Amino acid sequence: MSTTGELILLTLGAFGVLIVMTVIGDAARLRMPQGRTSVMVETYMTRVQSWWAMVILLSLALLLGVAGVSLLFAVAGFAALREFLTLTTKSRADHWALALGFFVVLPLQFIFVGFGWAGLFTVFVPVYAFLLLPVISALRGNSDRFLMRVAETQWGLMIAVYCLSHVPALMTLNIDGYGGREVLLIAFLVIVVQAGDLVDLYFGRRFGRRKIAPGISPKTVEGVLAGLAAAVAIGAVLNWITPFGLWGAIGMAAAASTSGMAGNIVFAAIKRDRGVRDWSHLIPGQGGLIDQLDSVIFAAPIFYHLSHLVWT
Amino acid sequence: MITSNPTLRRIAARFVGHSIRLFARFTTAVRADWKGIEPVQRQRVYFANHVSNGDMPMIWSVLPPALRRQTRPVAAADYWLKTPLRAFIGPEVFNCVLIDRRPEVDDKPMDKIIAAIDEGASLIIFPEGNRNMGDDPLLPFKAGLYNIGRLRPDVDLVPTWVANLNHIMPKGEVVPLPLICTVTFGTPIHVGPGEDKDAFLDRAAQALLETRPEDRV
């Protein structure tokens, strides 16, 4: 089957899951007494609608190829960076450094990814932006909380630009015997990580007892194990779209899902520290873009690196 | 370049207005938080903190269309009449009530403001008078808000906090930063019977500070 054919098949599969979820929500709505609504059902339906939008956007981008995916994730990175830097420590002296982050570093990183220049996009943010932006802040001559300001800005760029850009970067890998189907790695990564998250969320809420990081995240040992098991199972089922083979796909799914959940806990700690519940109100029912993508952000660079290390 | 044909100017004003709102949405994802009032048609005076020239367009952008058409920002004539472009945007896009701040002019600003209210308009005003460049959250309020509240006691005075614009567009910078901006509308206040100017202005400043979302940093 052609890559496009496989992508269309995956998209239809995702549509099937969403249709089932929509029908379940509508059935719950119908069971409500006349003129009454349930907050839980309405929240669920808002989320399902947001998922529809996300699945459609991602499928279109994947079908358009590397340019489409780079553009989609550049826009997502812009929204994520905006959410992150809204909450970080900054002063007027950082104005130009932050403007460069938004208007130069971010577009350049996704252009480097779009052209597949791995020698550039793997070092641009952690070396060049890391060393250059603090200089620009320092030249304005305000040392008040300087280290906090530059460190938090760099964290934002690493998360919203560098890590996120490793999703489209998967398409630029050259895996032996995979026949240019690298775009399917993105579908594999996103499906495995998001499915693990969902199972963790609902299973953990119902059966979770032991908290993993008390005071920071509602995640429980039981939820995480269930999520990981679901991710591994889906990874095994989807091994036909990967170059990893059955056991390889299981290992990669486990690695991606584990790092994704770790990311979730780290972002929960940041939100706690800054006293916010969600990163923003961008996506109806789900909060901000980072709330939606936190696990993918953490998983993407690790997934990219492992694929590169073991299979190219 | 700037035409005097009224129809063309009206079309251009609508187009520029749309562009300003799109730009505000795209860069700052600006959002209204209706904490103390509902977005319904009532005559109101929105009084807001002032740190940047972007404050007024942000409040104007988050108002629903029906409310926006009814709402006129009160702004300085010396700023908005400086160039032909500003003279187009201020009075025709934002439909500003322009007041003259120069001390030698005895055209009374309050008369123009009251006239606008009597025509049924809601207003946006910045009671600090000038942009706040310091570290204090608010500068002392000018008497205008008190006089409006005393002369037209039925109009709701709504404290309106614009968050983050001191980082988005600090004075003297040309490139705005795309950080998230939130406009929070608080619970309306009125001038109490027999309340004096200073007591009311203190209470108004307090109401505005209470509208401010929790400090995050």
Contacts between the chains, C-beta under 8 A, distances in Angstrom:
chain1	res1	chain2	res2	distance
A	78	B	178	7.2
A	79	B	29	7.5
A	82	B	28	7.9
A	82	B	29	6.7
A	82	B	178	5.1
A	82	B	179	6.1
A	82	B	180	5.9
A	83	B	180	6.6
A	85	B	177	7.7
A	85	B	179	6.0
A	86	B	164	6.7
A	86	B	179	4.6
A	86	B	180	4.4
A	87	B	216	5.7
A	87	B	217	7.3
A	88	B	217	7.5
A	89	B	217	5.5
A	90	B	167	6.2
A	92	B	170	4.9
A	92	B	173	7.9
A	95	B	170	6.3
A	95	B	173	5.3
A	95	B	175	7.7
A	95	B	177	6.8
A	98	B	177	5.3
A	99	B	175	4.8
A	99	B	177	6.0
A	102	B	177	6.7
A	102	B	178	5.7
A	103	B	175	7.4
A	274	B	216	5.1
A	274	B	217	7.4
A	275	B	214	5.9
A	275	B	216	6.1
A	276	B	216	6.7
A	280	B	29	6.5
A	280	B	180	5.6
A	281	B	31	5.8
A	282	B	29	6.2
